[in-house]
Amino acid sequence: MQDHKLAVLIDADNVPYANVKEMLEEISKNGTPTVKRIYGDWTKPTVSGWKNVLLENAITPVQQYSYTTGKNSSDSALIIDAMDILYSEKVTGFCIVSSDSDFTRLATRLREAGMLVIGIGEKKTPQPFIASCNKFIYLEILKPVEKEETTKIPVKSVTKQKQKPAQKAIDKVDRRTIKMIVDSVDDLADETGWTFLGSLGSFISKKKPEFDPRNYGFNKLYDLVKYIDRFEIDERDSGGYKNVKHIYLRLK
């Protein structure tokens, strides 16, 4: 698996500054951030919250004055820098942190150049920008989950209970989602009907860049498919180091 060198470009006007640490940790799962820049008019009080987290997270602020009232001036500076970085050939991917659809064309252009494009933004992000990315992550799922008080449950009732989400969900596991997962398992199935779970996640992400089990309250795709309860599950020995299990699914 390629370890991507990522340029992280943040639109300070269109994303909140909370949970910056969690956001950068999530980005690191997809590659190594080699460029980290944030764009905004730092004379405005609306972005003052960002100033306190820039130094501790080694993010370089880029000043962009607002020449016109009501217009986000950070867009043009971010786009120009993105193209300069693209032609420098020092990175293999970009992470655009914004909830603004104005970056849709930029994301499309970067993908045409063979770059991995990851988008990060709030749930309100317009669909065109989401669709233009290889992968899109909602900021809401990166917030730390508050631990609930545990209560003792009788052993008999535990086995009968359906597995519940491990964290707060921002989307429902509705019929459309279930159908998409079922259809994807069917599309990838071999001649015996089995589908490798590792391939399933990548395949669904190509169909729906914003797909993430955490959107539905589950930490892993495995937990989500178990919750749906439409598949036979087979755990097979990989025969490799530490006896890692390979998970396969088949429609019941």
N, C-alpha and C positions, 0 to 999 in steps of 0.2 A: 504494500500500500504506500502510495507516494506521500511524503511529508511535505505538504505545501508551505511555501513561504508566502505569507499573507500581508497585504496592505490593509490596515484597518482605518477606515475613514468615517468619522462620526459627525453627523449634523446636529450641532448643539441646540438648534432651534426647534427640532422636531422629535427629540427623545428626552425622557427624564434622566436626571443624573443619578437617581437611586440605583442601588445594586450594580454599580460599575464593576466591582470585583467579580461578581457572579457572571457578568457578561463577558469579561475577558477570559475567565476560566472556561466558559463555553466555547469561545473562539479558539482557545488553545487545543481543544479536542479535535479540531479540524485542521490544524496546522500551526506553524510558528509565526506569530506576529512580528514582522521585521520592520514595518512602518506603522506608527500609531499617531494619527493626527485628528484634531477636532476643530471644526470650523464654526465661527460665530462672531457676532459683534460684541466683544468683551466689554464695551462701554455700556451695554444695556443691562439693567438689573434682572431681566428675565433669565439670563444664563449665569448669574452669579454663583449658583449652587455648584456648577461644574468646576469652578476655580479651586475649590478645596481638595478635589480628588485627582487633579492632573499630575501633580508632582509625584505623589505616592504610587501612581500607576504608569509613570513615564509616558504620558500622552502629550504630544507637542501641540499647543494651541496656535491656530492660524487666525489672525485678525482679518475680518472682512466687514467694512463699514456698510451700514444700510444707506444706500443712496436714495432710495424711494420708500416712502412710508407705506407699510403694509406688505412689502415684498421681501421674501426671504433671500438675502444677499449671499448666504453661505452656499447656495446651490452651484453658482457659477465657479466659485473658487474650488470647491470639492471636485467638480467635473474636470476642470483644467488640470488639477493636480493628478487626478486619476489617469488621465491620458498621458501626462508626462511620465508617471510611474510605469504605465503599460509599455511605453516605448523604451524605457530604460532597461527592460527585460531582467529586472532584479527580483521579481516576484512571479509566482505561478497562480496566485489567486487574490481576490479582493473580498473584503467584508465591509459592506455599506450599512452603517447603522443609522437608520432614519425611518420615519413613518410617512414620508412624503413620496407621492407618486411621480414627482418631477425627475426622479432618478431611474425611471423605467427604461428610457432609451440608453442611458449610460450602462446599466446592467446588461441590456441586450447586446450592446457594442462590445463589452468586455467578454461576454460569452462567445461572440463571433470570433474573437481573437484567441479562443482556446483557453481562456481563464476560468478557474473555478470562481463562482460568484455566490457569496453567502449574504443574505439580507437579515437584519435584525431590527425589529420594530414592534410597536404596540399592536394589539388586536385590531385596532381601527385602520391599520395600513390598507390602502386600496389594493384590490386584487391584481391589477395590471403590474404593479411593482413586484408583488409576491411571485407572480407567474414568470417574470423575467429572470428570476434567480434560480440557481441550481438547488438551493436549499434556503428556506426562510424559517427563522426562529422567533417566536413571540417572546417579548420581554417578560410578560406576565408569568411564564412558567419558570423563569430563572429566580424568582423571589424565593427566599428560604421558607421552607414549610414549618409552621409552628407545630411542635409536638403536642398531641392531645393526651389527656390523662388516660392511662390504660385501665380497663376494667376486666375483672375475671369473668370468663365465659365458660360454661360447662363444656367438657370435651366433646360430648355427643352433638351439641349444637354447632360446634366449629366445623365438623365434617360436612354438615348439611348446608352451611352457609355458602353462598356464591362469593367468590373473591371480590373484595371491594377496592376501589381506587386507593392508591397509597398517598396521594396528594390532591390538592384542590384542582378541579378541572375547569378549563375555560371553554371547552366544547363538550357536546353530548355525544355518546356513542349511539348515534341514530341509525336508521335503516340504510341511509345512503353510505355511511362509513362502513357498516358491516358488509354491504354489497361490494364496495370497492375492495375490501380485504379478501372476501370470498372469491371474487372474480380474479384477483391477482394471484391467489394461491392456485386457482384452476389454470390460469395462463402459464404459470411456471412449472406446473406438475410434470414429472417424468412419466414414462409409460406405465409405471405402477401407481401413479397418482400422488406420489410424495413430493413435497416442496421444501427446500432448505430455507430455514428461517432467516439466515443471514442474507440470502439473495432477495427475500421478500421485502425487507426494509428498504433496500436500495431501489427496487423496482417500483414500490409505492411512491417513494420520494420523487421519482421521475414523472409520475402522473400528477402528484400533488406536492409541490415543493415545501409547503407549510406543514406537511404531515409530521407529527411527532407524538409518540405514545403519551408524553407528558401533557399534551393538550387535553387528554381525556382522563388525566389523573393517575396514569400508570408510569412507573419509572422505566420499564422495559417493554418492548414489543411482545415479548413472551407472555408477560402478565396480561396484556390487552387481549391476545388471542385466546388465552385461557378463560378470560372473563366472557368473551363472546360465546364460547362453548359450542362451536360449530365444527370443531376439528378433532381428529385423532392426533395425538402427540407421541412422537417416538424419539427418545433420547439415545443417541448412538455414540459409542466410544470413538474418539478420533484416532486413538492409537499413538498420539503425539505426547509432547511434554506435559506433565501434570494431569494426564488423562482428561483432557478437556472434552466436554460433551457437545456433540452437534445435534441441534434440534431440527426435526422434520415434522411437517404437518400434512394431513390428508383430510379431505372433506369426509364428514361422517355419512 
